[in-house]
Amino acid sequence: MKCIYFFLILTPAWLLCAVAHGNSSEVSRPSNDVRLDPYVNETKAEKDARMAWWREARFGMFIHWGVYAVPAGVYRGEQIRGIGEWIMSTRIPVDEYKSYANEFNPVHYDPQAWAALAKEAGMRYMVITAKHHDGFSLYPSEVTDWDIVDASPYGKDLIGPLADAAREEGLKFGLYFSQAQDWVHPGGIKRRGVWDEAQRGDVDAYFDEIAVPQAKEILTRYQPDVLWWDTPETTTRAQADKLAATISSVPGIITNNRLGPGYEGDTETPEQFVPPTGFKDRDFEVCMTMNGTWGYKSWDHNWKSTTDIIHKLCDIASKGGNFLLNIGPRADGTIPEASVERLKEVGAWMKTNGEAIYGTAASPFGRFLWGRSTVSIEDEGATVYLHVFDWPKNGKIEVLGFGSKPDSVRLMSDGQPLSYTLWNESEGKGLTLKLPEHAPDAHASVIKLIVNGKIDFEKIRPRQMADGSLTLEPNRAYLHSNSKNALKVEVKQGKECIGNWLADKSWIYWDFRITQPRTFTLSTEAATAGDVAFTYQLKDGKRTVEAKPTDDKHKIYVAEEFATLDGHDTVEVSIPSTGSKETFVKVELGEMKIAEPGVYVLEVRPVKEHWDRTRLAAIKLSPVNQ
């Protein structure tokens, strides 16, 4: 590893950030020994057929509901920080927590109305918590009395009526099941340790007597289309094997990647963030709350706007993924009005524009600065949908990388045809559309382009200017970070930069095209409150390798890994404090020779334990003769 040290010259500049939570975007890959996986010998054609409805759906409803809706984020008169369904883990004694079940009486529960709301929102499937980490079952279990029938005044099954209602509405139905973490039953795994002697017990006995029998119960009784495992924690391979053996009881079932060691399931599960890219050869589903909690919290009013939800839906679809959007009902069975309002507004948008979401594939162009795109590839031709978030004031947008002559270009809102100009220049090709003065939709306006015959689409990448220089701008970077410390592009001191770079596990990369091979000098501007160090490395943008899992269990996702290039080792750069995260300095990064034309990747990663809040501006590659 080479290291560069330098003295700072104070000038303005900018910042960076990235990483993930829950199971995420490109997750750790378990071993290939999957003896009990019913699909281990499945062909690609067989898997495509099994996943077809799920890939068509693109949008589903997640429901977190249970006894935790009674305290609703408040314990002994104090508002408890964190997500509502985890309130017991703030060390509430078992018997005290179980007393909340006496108040869990959802007399206003209307499963038909819930299913109708999901359908009105444009969702195609529903997933509800059969059992969360507090161990309480929303169905009558034969192996415990800690369930809706035996422990609550309601005394009736909550799962079966919703399964029936969903299917009557033409929706698929799924169940969430916390298979390992259980804070009430003795032996269940407790991430935050045991805080009540009543929780102590044998873990293997818990799996044999509670977890595995309950998995069998919900699978055989409700025949779900999806089984959503969660928090494998310290689950062993032997314990995971016992659970995996239950899956075959539902032919065609889809499972996620959170069962335990040795089982990658069908879907990756980025939680509370949209991954910067999709997953190579893997389906993925982003799960996300509407406010800051999964389970109901009476005092959490930090609601996402309808526009934000629609933009996330478009963004996820543009990367080839599904969006599982959560609601947290109250203990009386009602859904918070803010959730209902947003779902109805999303549904109105989907009624007009759902064609641009359902069954579409990831964008062949990558990301546009004005929005996103999805595509439907046909045998001869394609239909491209442009999701315009920022309607241009000059009445024009450029669709970079679009080299085909479209046979039709129309607004989805009213079918109005649009004029366009195709262009092909040394810097690239594209299409310029002339738009009406005002956006037809307040959230996201969709333009539909139909191409009959041969398609010519190219991914958008930064390119060299005529003088050979290249600027890697922050808004073109792929940001890898978690939901709590998400990297973001911002403007500080008049500079666009990557900011909120708090975590040393967050990292970024750019992919770009070189048409004029040169030796370049690299430079940027940075602002940091402390002494920091980061590395950069040039990699092959056309070749990926198997990603290495992190040491963070299911919480951190593994992003795509690009192949290294001979002669391009990791370079470490140390930056002394610039005085504050608002003060930018010029940073010289050294020289780099790129000998061949092609597509390359430049990765930038913090050096662990040598990191502080930092902002990073554009990285500039300048030919040495300039």
N, C-alpha and C positions, 0 to 999 in steps of 0.2 A: 504493500500500500504506500503510495506516495503521499506526502503531507506538504501543505503550503501554509506558510505563516506570513502575515503582512501587517503593515502599519496602515491605519485608517485615515482617510481624508474625508472630513465631514461634508456631505452633500445630501440632498433629499433622495429618497427611494421608496422601497416597499417590501411586502411580507408573504408568508406561506402557511399552509396547514393540511391535515389528513388523518384516517383509520376507522375502526368499526365496532359494533356491539351485537349482542345476541349471537346467533350464528350468522355469518355474513356472506357478503359478496365474494365468492370464490373461497370456499371454506377448506379447512384442513382435510386432507384425503386419508381415510382409514386404510387398513391393509386390504389386500385383495382376497383374503380368506373369508368369504362370506357364505359359509356352509348352509345357513338356515334362511338366507335371503331367497324368497320364492322366485325372484327374477334374476338370479345369478346367471342363468344360461339363456336369458331372453335375447332374441335378435334385435337389431335396430328397428326393423319393420314392426316387430311385435311391441316394442316399447313405444314407438311412434303412435301405434293404434291405441295403446292403453292411455297415453298422455294426451290424446287428441282433444278431448273435451276440455281439459285443463288449459291447454295452450290456446284454445279458442276463447275461453272465458275471460282471461286477462284481469278480471276485477272481482273481488270477493269480500264478504263481510266476516270479520273476526268479532267474537263476543266473549268478553271476560266478565263472568258473573259468578257470584258466590257469597258466602257469609261476610266476606270483607266489605261488601256493600253496606252492611249495617253500621260499622264505625265510620265508614265513608271518609277515611283519612283523618279522623279525630280520635284521640285516646286520652281519657281522663281530662277532657276539656282542652287539650292541647292539639293544635294542628301538627300532624306528623309529616315531616318531609319524606320525599321518595314516592314511589308508585303505590297506589292504593291497595293492590292485592298483596303487597309484601308487608302490610302493617303488622301482622303477627310476628314477623321476624325482628321487630324492634324489641323483642323479648317479653311479649305478653305471655303470661303463664297459660298452659294448655287449658285448664278448666275455666279460666276467665274468658279465654277466646271462645271456647265451645259454648259459653252462655249466650254469645251473640246469635247463635242459631235460633234461640227462642224468639228473636225479633225478625228473623228472615222469613217473611210471609208475603210472597209476591202475588197478592190477590188480584193485581191488575195485569198480570202476565197474559199477553195475548199473542200466542205463537203465530197465528194467521196474520196478524198485523205486522209482526216482525218480518216474516217472510215476504209479505207484500211490500214492505218498505225497502228491503234489500233489492227486490225486483225493480221497484220504481227508481232506485238509485242507479240502475244499470248493472247491478252485480249479478253474477251467474252462479255463485256458490256461497255457502255459509259454513263457518267453522266455530263451534262453541266449546267452552271449557267443560268437559265432563268431570274433570277433577283438576284443581290447581294445587299449588304447593302447600296450602293449608290442609290438604287431604280430604276436603269435604266433597262428596259426590253429589252431582245434581240429578242423579238417578238412584233408584233403590238397589243398593248393593247387597249381595248375599254374604259378603265376607266382613262387613263392618256395620255398626249402627251409626257411624258418623256420616249420614247421608240425608238427603232431602225428606225422605219418608219417615225415618226413625228419629231424627234430631230436630225437625222444624215443625211449627204448627201447620204449615202448608200441607205436608203429608202426601204429596203426589209427585209423580215423575215429571221432570221439566224437559228432559231430552227427547223422549219419544214424540210428544206432541209437536215439537219444533221440527224434528226429522220428517214427520208426516206433512206438516205445513209447507216446508221447503220443497218437498218433492211434488206436492200439489201445485206449487207455483212454477214447476219446471226447473227448479234449482238443484244443484248437487249439494250434498250434505256431508260435513266433516266434523270430526271430534278432536279436540285438544286433550292430551292426557299427560299429566306430570307423573312420569313412570318411576322416578328415583327420589326426587326431593319431596319430602312429606314431613311437615312440622308437628303433626298430631300423633300419627301412628308410631309406636315404638319401633326403632330400627330404620325408619325412613331417613334419608340423607338430609342433613341440615347444612347448607352452605356456610352459615354464620355460626356454626357450632351449636351444641346443646345448651339450652338455658333453663330447662325444666327437667327434673329427674324422670318425669313421666315419659319423656321422649326417648330415653335410653332403651336400647334393644339390639338384637342381632340383625345386621343388614341383610344377610342371606335369608333369614326367616321372613323379613319384611317382603322381599321379592317373592318368596315362595307362597306366602300366606295372604298378601295384599296386592302387590303390584301386578303379578302375572295373572292371578284369578280375575282381577278387575279388568285387565286388558282383554281377557277372554270374554268377560261379560259384555263390555261395550261393543266389541266386534261382532259377536254372535247375535246380540240383541238388536242392534241398530244398523248393522251392515253399512258402515259409513263409506263414503267414496274417498275420503281423505282421513288419514290418521296423523295428527300433528304432535309428535313427541316433543318433550322439552326438558331442559337442564339435566343432561346425563350425569353431570358432576363427577363423582368418583366411581361410577358404574364400571364393573369389570367386564371382560369379554364373556365370561361364563354367565353373568347376570343378563347381559344384553342378548345372549343366545336364547335364553328362556323366553324373553319378550318377543324376539324375532320369530320364534316358532308359532306365535299366535297369529301372525299376519296372514298366513295362507288361508285362514278361515273366511276371508273376504276376497274372492277372485277379482283381480283388476284394481285393487286398492292402491292409492298413491300415498307414499310416506315421505317424510322429510329427513334431514341429515342430523337429527338430534337424538337418535336412539342410544348410541353408545359406541364404544370401540369396535371397529370391524364392519360398521354399517353406514354407508353414505346415503342410503335412501334415494329418492328420486329428485328432490329439490334442495337447492341451497336456500338459506333463510336470512338474508340481511335484515337486521332489526333496527328500526327507527332511523334508517338512513338509506339513501339511494346510492348504490355502488356507482363508481365513475364509469365502469364498463360492465358489460354482461359477463357471463361465465362461458368459457370455452367448453363446448360439448356438455353443458349442464343447464338444466332448467333452474330458474330461481324465482323466488317470491319475496317481495319486500313486505314485511308486516310493520304497521305504523299506527300510532294513536292519533286521535283528532285533537287531543289536548296533551297534557303531560303525563297521563296515567292510563293504564289498561283497565284496572278495576275502578269503579265509581269513587270519586272524591268530591265531596260536597263543595269544597272551596277552590277547586282547580277550574279557573275560567280562562285559561290560556289557550283558547281555541284557534286552530289553524283556520285561515279564511277559505272560503269555497274556491277562490282562484288558486290558492296554494295547493289545495288538494287536487284540483284538476291538472295543474302543472306537473305535480308529482306523478299522477297517473300517466300523463303523456310521456314524461321523462322515462319512467319505468318501462312502458310499452316500447319506447324507442330503442331500448337496450334488450328487448326480447323477453321481458319478465312480466310477472303478475303482481298485482297490488292487493294486499289483504288489509283492509282498513277497519280499524277497531271501533266498537261501541262498548261502553261500560254501563249497563242498566242499573237502576236503583234497586234497593232491597224490596220495594213494593211491586217490581215488575215493569215500571215505566222507564222509557228511554229519555235521557236528557234532551230538552227541547233544542238546544244548540246542535246536537248530533242530528236530530230529525231534520232540522232546517237545512243543514249543509248537505245531507244525503239527498233531499228533494231537489236542491239546486244543482247538485252534480248530475242527478237523473235527468233534469231538463236539458243539460248540456249533452248528455249521452244520447238522448232521444234524437238529437240532430246529428251528432258527430260520432256515435258509437261505432259506425263502420270503420273509422280511423283507428280504433282500438282493438275490437274483437278479431281474434285470429290473425293479427298482423305480425310481421317479423321485425327484427331489429333494423334500424336505419343502416343503409349501406354507406351513408355519407359521414356518420359520426354526429357530432353536435354542431348545430348552428347557433350563432350568437343571439339570433332573434327568436329562437324557439327550438323545436324538435321535429323529427319526422319518423313516420313508420312506413312500411311497405308491404304490399301483398304481391308475391311473385306468382305469375301464371306460367303455363307451358310456353306461351309465346307472348312475352311482354310483362308488364308490371303496372300496378297502381301505386302511386306514391301519395302520401298524405303529409302535408306540411302543417304543423301546429305552430301558429304564429302567436307568441306571447307578447312581443313588443312590436306593435303596429308602427311602421316607419312614417316619420313626418314628411319625408320627401316622396312618399307614394310608391317606393320601389323596394324590392328585396332581391338579394342575390342568392341563388341556390347553387353554391359551389359544388363542383364534382358531378353535376348533372349534364351528361353529354348526349342524351337521347332527345330526339325531336318528339315532344308530346303530341298526341292526337287530340287531346282535350285537356283544358285547364279551367276549372270552375271553382267557385266558392261553394262550400258544403251548405252554407246557411240558406241560400236561395237559388243556387245553380247558375249564378251570374258568370258568364265567360270572362276570362282575363287574357289580355294580350301579353306577349313575352318576346324576348330576344335571346337567341342562343349565341354563345361566344366561345371561342377556343383560342387561347393565347399561350405564349411560352410559360407564363406563370400558372397556367391552369385553364380549366374549362368550367362552364357553368351556364346558368339560365337566369335572366333578369326578368322579374315579373312586375307589371304595372298594376298597382292596387287602387281601390277606391280611397277617398280621402279619410273615411272613418272606418274603424274596425267593426265588422258585423257582429262580433261577440265580445262582451266585456271581460271574459275570462281567457279564452284562447280561440282564435279564429282558424278554421281549417280550410285548406285549399287542396283540392283533389286533382292529381295529374295522371292521365292514362297514357301509357306507352304501348303501342301495338308493335310486335316484332322485336328485333334485337335491342337489348338494353345496354346502355353505356353509363355506368355509375362508378364513381371513384370516391374513396374516403377523403375527407378534408384533412389536410395536414399543412402546417407552416412550410413555406417554400422560400428559397433564396431570392433575394432581389437581384436586379441586373448586375450590380457590382459584386455579387457573391455573398453579401452579408445576410444574416438570418437572425430574426428576433423571436424568441420563445416567450410569448406573452402569457401572463397569468390566466387569462380567460380561455387559453387553449390547453392548459395543464390538466392532467387527470389527477384528482385529489383523492387520496386514500386516507380516511380517518374514521373515528367512531362517532356515535351520535352525540355524546356529551362534549366532545372536543372536535367538532367538525371543522375542517379547514374551509375557508371561504375566500372568494375573491372580493376585495374591497378597494376603496380609493382612500389613501392617506397622504397628506402633504402634496396633494395634486398628482400622486402616482398610483397607478393600478398595481396592486400587489396581492400576494397570497398571505392571508392573515389568520388569526386565531390559531397559530401553530403552537400549541401548548404541549402536546404529547410527543415523546421521542419515538413513538411507534408510527406516527403519522408520516406519510411520505408522498412524493409526487413524481410524475414523469411527463415528458412530452414525447410524442412521436412526430417525426418531421422527414421531409424529403430533401435529399441533396442531389442537385443536378450538375453542380460545378465543384468537384472535389478540390479541397484546399487544406492548408494549415490555418487554423483559426486561433485567435485569442478570445478567451471567454471572460465576460465580466457581468456583474450584476450590481444591485444596490440592496443593502439590508439594514434593518433596524432591530436592535435587540437590547433588552435591559441588562442582560448578563453575558458572560463569556460563553460562546457556543462553538460547536463544530458540526459540520455536515460533510457528507461525501457525495461525490457525483461520479457517474460512470456511463460511458457510451456503450450501448448494446445493439444487437441486431433486431430491427423492428419487424422483420419478416419471419423470425424463428422464435417460437416459444419453447420452454422446457417445463418439465413437471414442477409445479410450485411446491415450495417447502412449507410445511405447516409451522405455525408459530407455537410458542410455549404457553399460549394463553387459553387453552382448552377451546370451548365453543364460542368464546366471546370475540375472538379476532378472526377475520376472514383472511384467506390466502388469495392474494391478487395474482393476476397473470404474471408469469415470470418470463423474461426475455433472455435469449441466449447471449452469452458474453462473446466478445470479439477479441481475437489475438492482438496483443499490443495495447489494449485499452483496459488497464487495471483501474481499481477504485482509487479515486483521488480524494484525500481529506483536506478540508479547508477549515482553519480556525479563525474565528472572528471575535476580537475583544468587544466588550460592551460598548455600544455607541452612545450610552448615556440614558437612553430611554427607547421604548418601542415606537416612539414617534420620530426619532432622529435617524435619518438614513445616511449611510456612508457608501462610498464607491468600493467595490470588492473585485479585485483582479483574481481570476480563477486559474490562470495559466493558459498553456497552449494545447491544442488538440489537432492531430492530423487525421483527416478523413480522406482516404485514398481512392475510394470507389463511389460512383453514383449509387443511390439506393435509399431505402427507408431505414431510419435509425431511431433509437430511443435514448433519451437522456434521463437517467434516474437521479433524484436528489433525496437523500435520506439523512435524518439527524444521527449524530453519534450518541449512543445511549449514555446517560449520566453526564453528558456534556451539552445539555440543552436547556434553553430558557425560552420564554415567550419571544417569538421572532416573526418579523415580516420580511418577505422576499419579493423583490420586483422582478421584472423580465430579465431573462438571461440572453445576452447578446453574443453572437458569434461573428467576429469581424475578421476578414482575411488579413493575414499578417502583413501583406504589402500595403495595407491601408493604415 
